[in-house]
Amino acid sequence: MRLRFNKPARFWLLVVVVIGVFAGGYYTLAALERMPAYSATAGAVVGATSTSTVGAPAVYVPTHIATPKVVKAIYVTSYVAGVKTWREKMAKLIDDTELNAMVLDVKDYTGELVETRAPDIVDYIRQLHDKKIYVIGRVSVFQDQAYVKAHPELAVRRKDNGGVWRDRKGIAWLDPGSREAWDYIVKVSEDAYAQGFDEINLDYIRFPSDGDMKNVQYNFTSTTTPKVVTMRAFYKYITDRLRAQNIPVSADLFGMTTTNKDDLGIGQSLESALTFFDYVAPMVYPSHFPPTFNGWADPNKVPGELIEFVMSKAVTRADALDRLASSTLATSSLVSRFKLRPWLQDFDYGGNYGRAEVRAQINGTYAAGLTSWMLWDPGVKYTTSVFDKISTTTASAL
């Protein structure tokens, strides 16, 4: 049944609607004014605190924690950051144990930014800083579905029909040679630092490798330019810009960059990364090494030995890089080895990973002469019993 109004009733109804629109607009604007608004130019969050003078907008300028000499971190997704009970549990785990850092997604492979899943991310980072927790912002670089959708012309293309190329998982990639893509990553990184992230960690800084590689076409990368040269150019480009703003930058690499001297067909080289980045994190998950690697039938069965072996190789190469950069061996400072922070495995793939397997990897890291490490579990359900509340000195001796 339709409602019928006479003319006077329609007039007053129209008045009420108009008043409602104006009132709604007023209160919407008022609500927006109360929300913290990010100012990329000022490098601060505006309206987050009341530190300003009367009549001026409040300004929150995030503080940053200096990079710890020893980093022991766990990875946390932006989804978890949006669930208060879960993220508080992660913060407490770090606060109660030997852990002192969190790697938190700024932008994952979907291209979604952390603030879309955790609108109060600035407050969360501030809470972590109150606990003296170092916050590393992870940025997925050339895997970015949202940016490819908005700018398909920047994507890796298909040779056969000119469409967007996708790997076996259906994931699209940005062309690693696109300067516009590089600039976008610089902007994302700058914004994250302004939100309070203490360090920027770059992942998927490589060419794609899984899928119909014969059908790949790069419109921004010359086929005559070695992939490792393109990646070195990117490394220099982004570190020059972020270091100019005193933003620490780290890079994630394939685990086999520790032992392989080629670029693995994806443009990654351990020496290249060590040359440009402040810290380098090889993803040395035992499950990701092939059967019979170094003579082991199943690398998952020897997680500690594997980590000691591959990270010792990385340390040797880092030391050699330092010596090469020095005029004589006597003046070599051998600092590059302490740029190394391996990603270790705490997820069940290829085998069961519990306290013994995770601790074996940590001890393997120490046996290789390193002190820092980071744990990866995409489900963010860590083996909490593996962590001890012990001093850095004791941990290094294990």
The 8 nearest C-alpha neighbors of each residue, nearest first, counted from 0:
[[1, 2, 3, 4, 5, 9, 8, 12],
 [0, 2, 3, 4, 5, 9, 8, 12],
 [3, 1, 0, 4, 5, 9, 8, 12],
 [2, 4, 1, 5, 9, 0, 8, 6],
 [5, 3, 8, 9, 6, 2, 7, 12],
 [4, 6, 8, 7, 9, 3, 10, 2],
 [5, 7, 9, 8, 10, 4, 11, 12],
 [8, 6, 10, 9, 5, 11, 4, 12],
 [7, 9, 11, 5, 10, 6, 4, 12],
 [8, 10, 12, 6, 7, 11, 4, 13],
 [11, 9, 7, 13, 8, 12, 6, 14],
 [12, 10, 14, 13, 8, 9, 15, 7],
 [11, 13, 9, 15, 14, 10, 8, 16],
 [12, 14, 16, 10, 11, 15, 9, 17],
 [15, 13, 11, 17, 12, 16, 18, 10],
 [14, 16, 12, 18, 13, 17, 19, 11],
 [15, 17, 19, 13, 14, 18, 20, 12],
 [18, 16, 20, 14, 19, 15, 13, 21],
 [17, 19, 15, 21, 16, 20, 22, 14],
 [18, 20, 16, 22, 17, 21, 23, 15],
 [21, 19, 23, 17, 22, 18, 24, 16],
 [22, 20, 24, 18, 23, 19, 25, 17],
 [21, 23, 19, 25, 24, 20, 18, 26],
 [24, 22, 20, 26, 25, 21, 19, 27],
 [23, 25, 27, 21, 22, 26, 20, 28],
 [24, 26, 22, 28, 23, 27, 21, 29],
 [25, 27, 29, 23, 28, 24, 30, 22],
 [28, 26, 24, 30, 29, 25, 23, 31],
 [29, 27, 31, 25, 30, 26, 24, 32],
 [28, 30, 26, 32, 27, 31, 25, 33],
 [29, 31, 27, 33, 28, 32, 26, 34],
 [32, 30, 28, 34, 33, 29, 27, 35],
 [31, 33, 29, 30, 34, 28, 35, 46],
 [32, 34, 30, 31, 29, 35, 46, 47],
 [33, 35, 31, 32, 36, 30, 46, 47],
 [36, 34, 46, 47, 45, 44, 37, 33],
 [37, 35, 45, 44, 34, 46, 38, 47],
 [36, 38, 44, 45, 39, 43, 35, 194],
 [39, 37, 40, 41, 43, 44, 42, 36],
 [38, 40, 42, 41, 190, 37, 43, 193],
 [41, 39, 38, 42, 43, 37, 190, 193],
 [40, 42, 43, 38, 39, 44, 193, 37],
 [41, 43, 193, 39, 40, 38, 44, 190],
 [44, 42, 60, 41, 193, 38, 59, 45],
 [43, 45, 37, 59, 36, 38, 47, 35],
 [44, 46, 58, 36, 35, 47, 59, 37],
 [45, 47, 57, 35, 58, 48, 56, 36],
 [46, 48, 35, 59, 45, 58, 44, 57],
 [49, 47, 59, 57, 46, 50, 58, 45],
 [50, 48, 57, 51, 58, 47, 46, 56],
 [51, 49, 57, 48, 58, 52, 59, 56],
 [52, 50, 57, 49, 55, 58, 56, 53],
 [51, 53, 55, 54, 50, 57, 56, 49],
 [54, 52, 55, 51, 56, 57, 49, 50],
 [53, 55, 52, 56, 51, 57, 49, 50],
 [54, 56, 53, 52, 51, 57, 58, 49],
 [57, 55, 46, 51, 58, 54, 45, 52],
 [56, 58, 46, 51, 49, 48, 50, 45],
 [59, 57, 45, 46, 48, 47, 51, 44],
 [58, 60, 44, 47, 48, 45, 43, 61],
 [59, 61, 43, 58, 44, 62, 42, 193],
 [62, 60, 195, 59, 43, 194, 63, 193],
 [61, 63, 195, 60, 64, 128, 125, 197],
 [64, 62, 197, 195, 65, 61, 196, 128],
 [63, 65, 133, 197, 66, 62, 128, 131],
 [64, 66, 67, 63, 197, 133, 68, 198],
 [65, 67, 64, 68, 133, 197, 70, 198],
 [68, 66, 69, 70, 65, 133, 64, 99],
 [67, 69, 66, 70, 371, 370, 337, 65],
 [68, 70, 371, 67, 370, 71, 391, 372],
 [71, 69, 371, 67, 72, 372, 100, 99],
 [72, 70, 98, 372, 99, 373, 371, 100],
 [71, 73, 100, 373, 101, 98, 70, 374],
 [72, 74, 374, 101, 373, 102, 375, 75],
 [73, 75, 102, 375, 101, 103, 374, 376],
 [76, 74, 103, 379, 102, 79, 73, 77],
 [77, 75, 78, 79, 104, 103, 80, 74],
 [76, 78, 80, 104, 113, 79, 116, 81],
 [79, 77, 81, 76, 80, 116, 82, 117],
 [80, 78, 82, 81, 76, 77, 86, 85],
 [79, 81, 77, 86, 78, 82, 117, 76],
 [80, 82, 117, 78, 79, 116, 83, 77],
 [83, 81, 79, 85, 80, 84, 86, 78],
 [82, 84, 86, 85, 87, 81, 80, 79],
 [83, 85, 87, 86, 82, 88, 79, 89],
 [86, 84, 88, 87, 82, 83, 79, 89],
 [85, 87, 89, 83, 80, 88, 84, 79],
 [88, 86, 90, 84, 89, 85, 83, 91],
 [87, 89, 85, 91, 86, 90, 92, 84],
 [90, 88, 86, 92, 87, 91, 93, 85],
 [89, 91, 87, 93, 92, 88, 94, 86],
 [90, 92, 94, 88, 93, 89, 95, 87],
 [93, 91, 89, 95, 90, 94, 88, 96],
 [94, 92, 98, 90, 91, 96, 95, 99],
 [93, 95, 91, 92, 96, 90, 130, 98],
 [96, 94, 92, 93, 91, 388, 97, 98],
 [97, 95, 388, 98, 93, 387, 94, 386],
 [96, 98, 388, 387, 389, 386, 99, 93],
 [99, 97, 93, 71, 96, 72, 100, 94],
 [98, 100, 132, 71, 93, 72, 133, 97],
 [101, 99, 72, 133, 132, 134, 71, 98],
 [100, 102, 72, 134, 73, 74, 135, 103],
 [101, 103, 135, 74, 136, 73, 75, 134],
 [104, 102, 75, 136, 137, 76, 74, 101],
 [105, 103, 137, 77, 76, 106, 136, 107],
 [104, 106, 113, 136, 137, 138, 112, 103],
 [107, 105, 112, 138, 104, 110, 111, 139],
 [106, 108, 139, 109, 110, 104, 138, 111],
 [107, 109, 143, 142, 110, 139, 144, 106],
 [110, 108, 144, 143, 107, 111, 145, 142],
 [109, 111, 143, 145, 108, 144, 106, 107],
 [112, 110, 109, 106, 107, 113, 145, 115],
 [113, 111, 106, 114, 105, 115, 110, 107],
 [112, 114, 105, 77, 115, 116, 117, 106],
 [113, 115, 118, 117, 116, 112, 120, 119],
 [114, 116, 113, 117, 112, 118, 111, 77],
 [117, 115, 114, 81, 113, 78, 118, 77],
 [116, 118, 81, 114, 120, 119, 115, 80],
 [119, 117, 114, 120, 115, 116, 81, 113],
 [120, 118, 122, 117, 121, 123, 114, 81],
 [119, 121, 123, 117, 122, 118, 114, 124],
 [122, 120, 124, 123, 119, 194, 125, 195],
 [123, 121, 125, 120, 119, 124, 126, 127],
 [122, 124, 120, 126, 125, 121, 127, 119],
 [123, 125, 127, 121, 126, 122, 128, 120],
 [124, 126, 122, 128, 123, 127, 129, 121],
 [127, 125, 123, 129, 124, 128, 122, 130],
 [128, 126, 124, 130, 132, 129, 125, 123],
 [127, 129, 131, 125, 130, 132, 126, 124],
 [128, 130, 126, 127, 131, 125, 132, 124],
 [129, 131, 128, 127, 132, 94, 126, 90],
 [132, 130, 128, 129, 133, 127, 64, 99],
 [133, 131, 100, 127, 128, 99, 130, 134],
 [132, 134, 100, 64, 101, 99, 131, 197],
 [135, 133, 101, 197, 196, 100, 102, 132],
 [134, 136, 102, 198, 197, 199, 196, 101],
 [135, 137, 199, 103, 105, 200, 104, 196],
 [136, 138, 200, 104, 105, 103, 201, 199],
 [139, 137, 106, 201, 105, 140, 202, 200],
 [138, 140, 202, 107, 108, 203, 106, 142],
 [139, 141, 203, 142, 138, 204, 202, 201],
 [142, 140, 173, 172, 203, 143, 204, 175],
 [141, 143, 172, 108, 140, 139, 173, 203],
 [144, 142, 110, 108, 109, 146, 145, 141],
 [145, 143, 109, 147, 110, 146, 171, 148],
 [144, 146, 110, 148, 147, 143, 109, 149],
 [147, 145, 149, 148, 144, 143, 150, 110],
 [146, 148, 151, 150, 144, 149, 145, 154],
 [149, 147, 145, 146, 150, 151, 144, 143],
 [148, 150, 146, 147, 151, 145, 144, 152],
 [151, 149, 147, 152, 148, 153, 146, 154],
 [152, 150, 147, 154, 153, 148, 149, 163],
 [151, 153, 150, 154, 147, 156, 155, 163],
 [154, 152, 151, 150, 173, 174, 177, 147],
 [155, 153, 173, 174, 151, 152, 172, 147],
 [154, 156, 174, 217, 173, 172, 164, 216],
 [157, 155, 163, 164, 216, 162, 161, 154],
 [156, 158, 164, 161, 215, 162, 214, 216],
 [159, 157, 214, 216, 161, 160, 215, 156],
 [158, 160, 157, 161, 214, 162, 215, 156],
 [161, 159, 162, 158, 157, 156, 163, 214],
 [162, 160, 157, 158, 156, 159, 163, 216],
 [163, 161, 157, 160, 156, 164, 158, 159],
 [162, 164, 156, 157, 155, 154, 165, 161],
 [163, 165, 156, 157, 155, 171, 162, 215],
 [166, 164, 171, 169, 170, 163, 167, 172],
 [165, 167, 210, 169, 170, 168, 209, 171],
 [168, 166, 210, 169, 209, 165, 170, 211],
 [169, 167, 166, 170, 165, 210, 209, 171],
 [168, 170, 165, 166, 167, 171, 164, 210],
 [169, 171, 165, 166, 168, 172, 144, 142],
 [170, 172, 165, 144, 164, 142, 169, 166],
 [173, 171, 142, 141, 155, 154, 174, 143],
 [172, 174, 154, 141, 155, 153, 175, 142],
 [173, 175, 155, 154, 176, 177, 153, 217],
 [176, 174, 177, 173, 206, 141, 205, 220],
 [175, 177, 220, 219, 174, 178, 229, 233],
 [176, 178, 180, 219, 179, 174, 175, 181],
 [179, 177, 181, 180, 182, 176, 219, 175],
 [178, 180, 182, 181, 177, 183, 153, 184],
 [181, 179, 183, 177, 178, 182, 184, 173],
 [182, 180, 178, 184, 179, 183, 185, 177],
 [183, 181, 185, 179, 184, 180, 178, 186],
 [182, 184, 180, 186, 185, 181, 187, 179],
 [185, 183, 187, 181, 186, 182, 188, 180],
 [184, 186, 182, 188, 183, 187, 189, 237],
 [187, 185, 183, 189, 188, 184, 190, 182],
 [188, 186, 184, 190, 189, 185, 191, 183],
 [189, 187, 191, 185, 186, 190, 184, 192],
 [190, 188, 186, 192, 191, 187, 185, 193],
 [189, 191, 193, 187, 188, 192, 39, 186],
 [190, 192, 194, 188, 193, 189, 196, 187],
 [193, 191, 196, 195, 189, 194, 190, 188],
 [192, 194, 42, 190, 191, 195, 43, 189],
 [195, 193, 191, 192, 121, 196, 190, 61],
 [194, 196, 61, 192, 193, 197, 124, 63],
 [197, 195, 192, 134, 191, 136, 198, 135],
 [198, 196, 134, 63, 135, 195, 64, 192],
 [199, 197, 135, 247, 196, 248, 136, 246],
 [198, 200, 136, 248, 135, 137, 249, 247],
 [199, 201, 137, 249, 250, 136, 248, 138],
 [202, 200, 250, 138, 137, 251, 139, 249],
 [201, 203, 139, 251, 204, 138, 140, 250],
 [204, 202, 205, 140, 139, 141, 142, 201],
 [205, 203, 202, 140, 141, 201, 206, 230],
 [206, 204, 265, 203, 266, 267, 207, 230],
 [205, 207, 265, 266, 175, 208, 204, 226],
 [208, 206, 209, 205, 265, 172, 166, 210],
 [207, 209, 206, 265, 210, 212, 264, 166],
 [210, 208, 166, 167, 207, 211, 212, 168],
 [209, 211, 166, 167, 212, 208, 165, 207],
 [210, 212, 213, 214, 209, 166, 215, 167],
 [211, 213, 215, 214, 210, 208, 209, 207],
 [214, 212, 211, 215, 158, 216, 210, 157],
 [213, 215, 158, 212, 157, 211, 216, 159],
 [216, 214, 157, 212, 213, 158, 156, 164],
 [215, 217, 156, 158, 157, 155, 218, 214],
 [218, 216, 220, 155, 219, 174, 156, 215],
 [217, 219, 220, 216, 174, 155, 156, 221],
 [220, 218, 176, 177, 217, 174, 221, 175],
 [221, 219, 176, 217, 218, 222, 175, 224],
 [220, 222, 223, 224, 219, 217, 218, 176],
 [221, 223, 224, 220, 225, 217, 226, 216],
 [222, 224, 221, 225, 220, 226, 228, 229],
 [223, 225, 221, 222, 226, 228, 229, 220],
 [226, 224, 228, 227, 223, 229, 222, 266],
 [227, 225, 266, 229, 228, 224, 230, 265],
 [226, 228, 266, 230, 225, 229, 267, 231],
 [229, 227, 231, 226, 225, 230, 232, 224],
 [230, 228, 232, 226, 227, 231, 233, 176],
 [229, 231, 233, 227, 232, 228, 266, 234],
 [232, 230, 234, 228, 233, 229, 227, 235],
 [231, 233, 229, 235, 230, 234, 236, 228],
 [232, 234, 230, 236, 231, 235, 237, 229],
 [235, 233, 231, 232, 236, 237, 238, 230],
 [234, 236, 232, 238, 233, 237, 239, 275],
 [237, 235, 233, 239, 234, 238, 232, 240],
 [236, 238, 240, 239, 235, 234, 241, 233],
 [237, 239, 241, 235, 240, 242, 236, 234],
 [240, 238, 242, 237, 236, 241, 235, 243],
 [241, 239, 237, 243, 238, 242, 236, 244],
 [240, 242, 238, 246, 243, 244, 239, 237],
 [241, 243, 245, 244, 246, 239, 238, 240],
 [244, 242, 241, 240, 245, 239, 246, 238],
 [243, 245, 242, 241, 246, 240, 189, 247],
 [246, 244, 242, 243, 247, 241, 240, 248],
 [245, 247, 242, 241, 244, 198, 248, 192],
 [248, 246, 198, 199, 277, 245, 242, 249],
 [249, 247, 199, 277, 198, 276, 200, 246],
 [248, 250, 278, 200, 279, 276, 277, 201],
 [249, 251, 201, 279, 200, 280, 202, 278],
 [250, 252, 280, 202, 281, 279, 201, 282],
 [253, 251, 281, 282, 280, 254, 250, 256],
 [252, 254, 282, 255, 281, 256, 251, 283],
 [255, 253, 283, 282, 281, 256, 257, 252],
 [254, 256, 257, 258, 253, 259, 283, 288],
 [255, 257, 259, 254, 258, 269, 253, 268],
 [258, 256, 313, 255, 309, 312, 259, 254],
 [257, 259, 255, 256, 312, 309, 260, 313],
 [260, 258, 256, 261, 255, 257, 263, 262],
 [259, 261, 258, 262, 256, 268, 257, 263],
 [260, 262, 263, 259, 268, 264, 256, 267],
 [261, 263, 267, 266, 264, 268, 265, 227],
 [264, 262, 265, 261, 267, 266, 259, 256],
 [263, 265, 262, 266, 208, 226, 261, 267],
 [266, 264, 206, 205, 263, 267, 262, 207],
 [265, 267, 227, 226, 262, 205, 230, 264],
 [268, 266, 262, 265, 227, 205, 263, 269],
 [267, 269, 271, 262, 270, 256, 272, 266],
 [268, 270, 272, 271, 256, 273, 257, 267],
 [271, 269, 273, 272, 268, 274, 320, 317],
 [272, 270, 274, 268, 269, 273, 231, 275],
 [271, 273, 269, 274, 270, 275, 276, 268],
 [274, 272, 270, 271, 275, 276, 269, 279],
 [275, 273, 271, 272, 270, 276, 320, 335],
 [274, 276, 272, 273, 234, 235, 271, 238],
 [277, 275, 278, 249, 273, 272, 248, 274],
 [276, 278, 248, 249, 338, 247, 275, 279],
 [279, 277, 338, 249, 276, 339, 250, 280],
 [278, 280, 250, 339, 249, 338, 340, 251],
 [279, 281, 251, 341, 340, 339, 250, 342],
 [280, 282, 252, 254, 341, 283, 253, 251],
 [283, 281, 254, 342, 253, 284, 252, 341],
 [284, 282, 254, 281, 342, 285, 343, 341],
 [283, 285, 344, 286, 287, 343, 282, 254],
 [286, 284, 299, 287, 298, 288, 302, 283],
 [287, 285, 349, 284, 299, 288, 348, 298],
 [286, 288, 285, 284, 289, 283, 254, 349],
 [287, 289, 286, 285, 298, 292, 290, 284],
 [290, 288, 292, 291, 287, 298, 286, 297],
 [289, 291, 297, 296, 292, 298, 288, 295],
 [290, 292, 296, 295, 294, 293, 289, 297],
 [293, 291, 294, 290, 295, 289, 288, 298],
 [294, 292, 295, 291, 305, 298, 296, 290],
 [293, 295, 291, 292, 296, 290, 297, 298],
 [296, 294, 291, 297, 292, 293, 298, 290],
 [295, 297, 291, 290, 294, 298, 292, 300],
 [296, 298, 290, 299, 295, 300, 291, 301],
 [299, 297, 300, 301, 285, 295, 302, 296],
 [300, 298, 285, 297, 301, 286, 302, 350],
 [299, 301, 298, 297, 302, 350, 295, 296],
 [300, 302, 304, 298, 299, 303, 305, 297],
 [303, 301, 305, 304, 299, 360, 285, 300],
 [304, 302, 359, 360, 363, 306, 305, 301],
 [305, 303, 307, 301, 306, 302, 308, 363],
 [304, 306, 308, 302, 303, 307, 301, 309],
 [305, 307, 363, 303, 308, 309, 304, 360],
 [308, 306, 363, 367, 304, 310, 305, 364],
 [307, 309, 305, 311, 306, 310, 304, 312],
 [310, 308, 312, 306, 311, 257, 307, 305],
 [309, 311, 313, 312, 307, 308, 306, 367],
 [312, 310, 367, 314, 308, 313, 309, 307],
 [313, 311, 309, 315, 310, 314, 257, 258],
 [312, 314, 310, 257, 316, 311, 315, 317],
 [313, 315, 311, 317, 336, 316, 312, 310],
 [316, 314, 312, 318, 313, 317, 311, 319],
 [315, 317, 319, 313, 318, 314, 320, 312],
 [318, 316, 314, 320, 335, 336, 319, 315],
 [317, 319, 321, 315, 333, 320, 316, 314],
 [320, 318, 316, 322, 321, 317, 323, 315],
 [319, 321, 317, 323, 318, 322, 316, 324],
 [322, 320, 324, 318, 319, 323, 333, 331],
 [321, 323, 319, 325, 331, 324, 320, 328],
 [322, 324, 320, 321, 325, 319, 326, 327],
 [325, 323, 321, 322, 320, 326, 331, 319],
 [324, 326, 322, 331, 323, 327, 321, 330],
 [325, 327, 324, 330, 328, 323, 322, 331],
 [328, 326, 329, 325, 330, 331, 322, 323],
 [327, 329, 331, 330, 322, 325, 326, 323],
 [330, 328, 327, 331, 332, 326, 325, 322],
 [329, 331, 328, 327, 332, 325, 326, 322],
 [332, 330, 328, 322, 325, 329, 333, 321],
 [331, 333, 334, 330, 321, 322, 325, 329],
 [334, 332, 318, 321, 331, 335, 336, 322],
 [335, 333, 332, 336, 337, 321, 338, 318],
 [334, 336, 338, 317, 337, 333, 318, 321],
 [337, 335, 314, 317, 338, 334, 339, 318],
 [338, 336, 339, 335, 334, 369, 340, 370],
 [337, 339, 278, 335, 336, 279, 277, 340],
 [338, 340, 279, 337, 336, 280, 278, 341],
 [341, 339, 280, 372, 371, 279, 338, 342],
 [342, 340, 280, 281, 372, 343, 282, 373],
 [341, 343, 282, 373, 374, 280, 283, 281],
 [342, 344, 374, 284, 373, 341, 375, 283],
 [345, 343, 284, 375, 346, 374, 357, 342],
 [346, 344, 376, 375, 352, 357, 374, 381],
 [347, 345, 376, 344, 352, 348, 375, 377],
 [348, 346, 351, 352, 350, 349, 345, 344],
 [347, 349, 350, 346, 286, 351, 352, 287],
 [348, 350, 286, 299, 347, 351, 287, 285],
 [351, 349, 348, 347, 299, 352, 286, 300],
 [350, 352, 347, 353, 348, 349, 346, 356],
 [351, 353, 356, 347, 345, 346, 350, 357],
 [354, 352, 356, 355, 357, 382, 351, 345],
 [353, 355, 385, 357, 356, 358, 382, 384],
 [354, 356, 358, 353, 357, 359, 352, 385],
 [357, 355, 359, 352, 353, 358, 354, 302],
 [358, 356, 360, 354, 359, 355, 353, 345],
 [357, 359, 361, 355, 360, 356, 354, 362],
 [358, 360, 303, 362, 356, 357, 361, 355],
 [361, 359, 303, 363, 357, 358, 362, 302],
 [362, 360, 358, 364, 363, 359, 357, 365],
 [361, 363, 365, 359, 364, 360, 397, 358],
 [362, 364, 307, 303, 360, 366, 306, 361],
 [365, 363, 361, 367, 362, 366, 369, 307],
 [364, 366, 369, 362, 368, 367, 363, 370],
 [367, 365, 363, 368, 364, 307, 362, 369],
 [366, 368, 311, 307, 364, 365, 369, 310],
 [369, 367, 365, 366, 364, 370, 311, 314],
 [370, 368, 365, 364, 367, 371, 337, 366],
 [369, 371, 365, 395, 69, 372, 368, 364],
 [372, 370, 70, 69, 340, 71, 369, 373],
 [371, 373, 340, 341, 71, 342, 70, 72],
 [372, 374, 72, 342, 73, 71, 343, 341],
 [375, 373, 73, 343, 342, 344, 72, 345],
 [374, 376, 74, 344, 345, 343, 73, 377],
 [375, 377, 379, 346, 378, 345, 380, 381],
 [378, 376, 379, 375, 76, 346, 74, 75],
 [377, 379, 376, 380, 346, 381, 76, 75],
 [380, 378, 376, 377, 381, 75, 74, 76],
 [381, 379, 378, 376, 382, 377, 383, 346],
 [380, 382, 383, 379, 345, 376, 346, 378],
 [381, 383, 384, 385, 353, 354, 380, 345],
 [382, 384, 385, 381, 386, 92, 354, 380],
 [385, 383, 386, 382, 354, 387, 381, 353],
 [384, 386, 354, 383, 382, 358, 387, 357],
 [387, 385, 384, 383, 96, 97, 388, 98],
 [388, 386, 97, 96, 389, 385, 384, 98],
 [387, 389, 96, 97, 386, 95, 390, 98],
 [388, 390, 387, 97, 393, 394, 391, 96],
 [389, 391, 393, 392, 394, 388, 97, 395],
 [390, 392, 394, 393, 395, 389, 69, 97],
 [393, 391, 395, 390, 394, 396, 389, 397],
 [394, 392, 396, 390, 395, 391, 389, 397],
 [395, 393, 391, 396, 397, 392, 390, 389],
 [396, 394, 392, 393, 397, 370, 365, 391],
 [395, 397, 393, 394, 392, 365, 366, 391],
 [396, 394, 395, 362, 393, 365, 366, 361]]
